[in-house]
C-alpha cells in the first residue's frame, strides 16, 4: 500500500521558446473541457454548463458576481481565447498552461493571479495527487482553471446554490477565500489519511518488519517532502495577500485570510511532525533489522561454541594411532567402553557449557 505523486514530468518542450508562449505542460489528457458558469447575488442564483464565446464576452462586462470554472486546460486555444476576452497577460496564460507552478500571487492592473496546489487522496488506489488550480480575480468575476474535473469545490457550490452562510451576501473576493479555504482543508483530509497509513505502518514495523516496509517508509518520506513543497509557498502566498493591500480584496476578507493563514501553519506543523515520525520509523526499522541479525548471530555463535570442544574430542579420538611399541599409544582404542566414554564426555561438556551460558544470561 503506497502513495504516489504524479509530479516529476519534464518541461523540455518549452526549451528555447520566448516568454509568454502558450504551451500546455503537464500530464497528457484527452477529452472535452468542462466550462461551468455560476452567477449569483443575495437573491438570485444561476448555473450554466454550456457556454459559447458570446457568453464569455458578456462576462467580461457584466457587473454581477460571477464564477467561471474551467475543468481541463489541455485545450490551448480555448485558454488563449479566454485570456484574450479577459485581457490576461501572456505570461499569465503561460503560467495557467504550465501545471508545474509553485503557489504564488501576481498582481496586475486589472486582475490578481493566484496559483495553488490542490492535494487529493484516492481511497481506492491509496494514492495522493497534486493538482494545480489557477485563480484570476477581477472586480466582479473569478476565473478558476483546474487540470481535471474534481469534487474539491463541491461544498462551495452547494453553499452558493442553497444560499447558506455569507457567500451569497458577499462577492467574488469572499468566493476566492472560500475556494482557497477548500484547498487548505484538502491538505487536512490528505494528512488524516496518511496519518492512518502511518499507524498501520508503525504496527507492521514493530511486529514484523519486512523489506517492503522499508520501501513504504521511503515512499512516504518522499511524499511528505512533496507535500511540504506544496504547502510552504501556499502559506507565503496567503501571507503576502494578507499583508499587502490588494485592490480586488475587500477589507473584511483580511480577517478570513488571517484565519486561513493559521490553518496553513497547522498544515505545515503536521507535515513536519509526520516527517519526524517517518525519520524515527526509518531508524526503528534499521534497529529492528540489526537486532534480529544480532539475535541470529548470537544463536549461531552459541551453537558454534558448543560444538568446538565436541569437534576437538571427535578429532582427538579419530586419529587412531595404535603402535604397540610406542610409549604414546592411545589406551582407549582397545577399551571396550571407549565409545560410550567418548559420547559421555561430549554430553558432559555440552551440559556444562549450557549451564555456563545460562548463568551468564547469554541466552
Phi, psi and omega in degrees: 000119186213160175264161181211134177246119176271083195227340192261043177277148183276163177240034184294337182294345180264356184300129176088351180278149180290157178301142179089004178285127183278100178227130179284128178235116181163191181295137181294126182227153176228173178100169183288157175264136181261124179245123183236130178251130175235116181242133186203161166211197184298326188247343187235154180210131178222138177227127180233142180248355180234116183231145173246184185294326179295320177298319181294321178295325178295325180298326183293343182244354182287158181250000179278170178278119188227136176239118177250116181248131179242115178263106182111121182238016182282348175272094186298320183296321178295316180295320177296322179295318176298320178298321178292319182296319183262011175057049178275145178294149181298328177292327176293315178299319178299317181292324178298320183281342179266105186278014180249026180282148169273159179300132182198170175225137177229130185253123177247176183294323187247004178192167172244139179247122176247150169228135177222155175257122184259113178273145176221146181246125178269107183297323184289312184265358181054050181235150175244132178238151175246122181245141178274134175236126179252140180238132171240114183248123173246193182298322187223359182233136173243123175255133174233139182236120178244151180294326182208167179288134181215172180259012188297328184254015182297322181295323177294319178298320179295320180296323177292317183294320183271347180074020181281145176075204186269351195296327179277342180276345181242180186251206191288343176293319176290325176299320177300315176300316182298321180289319176297323177296322176296322177298313180294320178299327178295330175298319179296320179297314180297316181294326177296317177294321179291329175297320176296320177296323179295322179296315178298319181294324179293319177298316178297323181295322182280328184273308185207077180292134179237168175303327177295331177297316178298321179298316178295323179297316180295322178297314182293326177296318178295320181293323178295324177297317180292321176297320179296320178294337179276321187272333182298308177293333176297319177297317179297321181297312180295322177297322178296315179297321182293320184282320186275153175275104183262129187300320189271005178243125181292163181298324182295332182293335182299328178293320178291323178295326177298318177294321179296322177298319177299323179294321178294325176296319177298319177298316179300317180296321179294317178298316179296321178297315179296324178296319178295320179297317181295320177298319176295323178295323177297318177295320179296318180299312181296322178294320180296316179296318179296319179296317179297318179297319179296322179295318178296316179295327178296314179297315180296323179295320179297315178298319180296320180295325179290320186277347179298308178293328178295321178295322177297315180296314181297322179291323180296313180280355178268002181286327172059039175278121182223080178247113189299325184276351182280137178287349181255029180295141179277111185290337184285349183295327180253013181277136184295329182255020181296318182294307177296331177295318179295317179296319179296321177297319178296316180296320179296317178297317180299312180297318179298318180291322178298316179298319179297317179296319181292320179297327179271000178058042176277343172202000000 
